[in-house]
Amino acid sequence: MVELVMLGSGSKGNSTLIRTERSAILIDAGLSARQLSLRLESVGQNPRSIEAILLTHNHADHICGLRVFNKRNPMLLFANEATLHAASHMLGNQVAAETFKNSRPFTAGDFRVTGFPVPHDAADPVGFILEAEGIRIGYTTDLGHMSRTVERRLAGCAVIVLESNHDRTMLWEGPYPQVTKQRIDSPRGHLSNDHAAGALSRIMGPETVHLVLAHLSQTNNQRRLARSVAENALQQAGSNNIRVSVAMQSRPIDPVRC
């Protein structure tokens, strides 16, 4: 069995646990070290048993807890060269790191992992494909649009984690400064509910059983709204059997098991 647990997802911090019966890894460590430990323990995972952390990119809401968490629970860090360089001022020199090249598979715990480029305003940001026990997971949390590369990588995964950051009307009528709105809604910003939903018919296959909507804005989105837009798109595509979960910022959501 493969299990995915969104420990926390949003603009205030992101981290995801993925595990088998023998192995456990994290994607990102954007929660405080204390919160990471508390949330791992709340889902039955000993923080000291984490074997590796995979970094999607260098923004603080994905890496801010890594240095302290790793000091308390030493493990291996995987990042591409540009991300590692851009994050070095926050990571220090005590973190054992290995670099990977995009599109070249590597092994982390029980998982065969492949990083692939995504369009976002960071230093060479990536999504991941993770494979173990015959299960394929596609993971993308920060991207301004659905590029052909992203669609091709996610297509047919059993579990797909996909950003559904904002409702465009809420964003443009909301309190953010104009420059921030433009950045979020740009092709290298964050994926809206409508843009995420519009891609579902192209990436969902017969193997897909679970969709997790991630990185929701607490100011410019609502969980029920993001879920409704995605479920309507799945229904129109004839994919009524796919379960939809919506990640939360404040606590882990129920595990996704395959």
N, C-alpha and C positions, 0 to 999 in steps of 0.2 A: 504494500500500500504506500502511496505517496500522499502527503498531507501538506497543504499550504495554509498559512495563517497570516493574515494581514494584521500585524501588531499595531500599526497606526499609519494613517495615510492622509496627507493634506499639506497645506503650505507651512504648517508648524512642525512638521517632522514625519519622516517616512522610514519604515522598516518592515520587512516581511520574513517570516520563518518558513523554510521549506525543508521537509524531513521525510526520511523513510524510517523503518524500524531500527536501522543501524546507524544512521547518519543524519546530521542536522547542519544546515547552513543558513546564513542571513543574506538577504539582498538589502543593502544600504543600512546605515546606522544613524539616522537623522533625529532620533529621540535621545534624550539625556541617558547617560549610562545607568542611572538609577531607574528610569522608566523602562529602559530596555530589559533590565534584569527583572523588574517587577512583572512586566507583561509576559516575558518568557516563562517565569515561574507560574503565572496564572493559567498558562496553557500546558503546564506539565513538562516544561523543558528546562533542564539545568543549564544556566548560562555558561558554565565551564565546559559543557559538552559540545558547544558550537565549534565546528571544525574550520569554518571559513566565512568571510564576508565578501560579497561581490558588490562592487560599486558601479552604479549606473552613470553618475557624473559628479561634478565637484561642488554643486550648490550646497549651502549650509544645511538646508532641511533634509539632506540625504547623508551628511557625514559628520554633523556636529558632535555626536556622542561617541564617535569611533575611538578616538585616542584614549579616553578614560576607560571605556568599556574594554578595549583591548589590553590595557594595562592590568586590569583586574582579571581578565579572562583571555590570556594570550591565544591568538589564532592567526591563521594566514589570511592576508588581504589580497584580493584579485582586482586589478584595475588596468585599463589600458594606459599607455605611457602618458598621453596628454592629460588624462584625468588625474593620474598620480602626481604629475608635476604641478598641476593647478591646485591640487588639494594639499600639497606638501606643507604649507604654512599652518594648516590646521591639524595635520597628522603627526608632526614631529618626526623624529628619526628612530623611534622605538618600535614602530609597527613593521612586522615582517611582511614584505609585499612581493608579489609576483605579477609581472605584467603579461597581458594577453594581447593578441592582435585580433582586431575585428574579423569575424567570419571564420576564424580558426578555432576549432573545438579544443577545450581543455577540461581537466577533471577537477572537481571540487567535491570532496566527500564521495557519496555514491553517484553523483550527478555528472553527466556529460553536458558541458555548458558551451554555448556559442553566443558571443556578443555580436550585435549588429547595429549599425548606425541609425540614429533617430534624429529628426530635425528639431533641435532645441538650442537655446542660446547659452550653451555651456561649452567646455573644452572637450570635444569629441564624445558627446553623450551616446549611450547605448541602451538598447533593450537586450533581453536575454531569452534564449531558448534553453530550457533545462529538460533533460531526459533521464529517466530512471525507471526500471521495472516495466518498461514498455509504455510508460506514460510520458507525454510531451506537453510541457507547459510553456506558454508564451507570455512574456512579461514586459510591459511598456507603461511607464507612469508619467513621463514628461515629454510631450511632443506637440509641435505646433500644427502639424497636419499629417495625414496618413500617406506617407510616401509609398511608392511601389515596393521598395525594399521592405518596409514594415509590413505591408499587406502580405507580401510573399512569405515572409518569415512566420507570421502569425497563422496563416491559413491552415486550417485543419488541426490545430492543437486541441488536446482534450480539455485543457483549462487555459483561458485567456484572461490575463489581467490587463485592462485597458483604461487609460485616463479618460475621465468624463468630468473635466474640471469646472466648467461654468455654463450657465445659461447666458446666451449672448445679450438678451434683453436686460437681464439683471445686471450684467457687467456694464453695459453702456449707459444704463440709467442709474447705476450705483455710485457709491461715494469715492471710488478710487480717482486719483489724478489722471488727467487725460493721457499723459505719457505712459502710465502704468497700464491703462486700458489698451492702448495701442500695442504695447509689448505683449500682453497676455493674448490678444486676439491676432497676433501676427503669425506668419507661417513657421516661426521659430519660437513660439510662445507655448500656449497650452491648448489642449483639445477641448472643444465645446461639446455639450451633450449631443447636439444635432450632428456635428461632424463625426463623433464617435459612432453614433447610431447609423449614420450613412454608410459606414464601412462594414457593418456587421454582415450584411449579405455576401460580401466578398471574402470575408475571412472565416466565417463559420462553416464547418464541414460536418459530415456525418459522425466524425469522431468527437466533435465538440460537445461536452456535457455541462460545462459551467463557465459563466462569464462573471468576472469580478470588476466592478467599476471602481476606479481608484483616483486619488489625488483631487477629491472634490473641494472646491472653494467653500469656506464657511460663510463668506460674504456674498458670493455671486452664484450660489447653487443651493439646492435642497436635495436630500437623499431620495425622497419620494418622487421628485421631478426627474432626476437622472434615471431612476429605475423605470419610470413610466415611459420615457422617451425610448430607452433601450428595448423594453419589452414590446412596445408597439412596433418597433422596427423588426424585431425577431418574429413577431406574429405575421407581419406582412411578408416576411421572407419564408414563412412556413416552418420556422424553427421553434415551435412551441414547447419542445421538450428540453430546451436548454434552461438551466437554473441560473438566475441572476442574483448576485450578492452585491452589496454596496459597502465599501470600506468606510471606516470611521476614523476620525482624528483622535478621539478621546480614549479609545479602548480597542482591544482586538475584537474582530468579528468571529463568528463560528467558523471552525476549520472547513476547508474544502478538501474532500477525500476522494481519491480515485484508486 
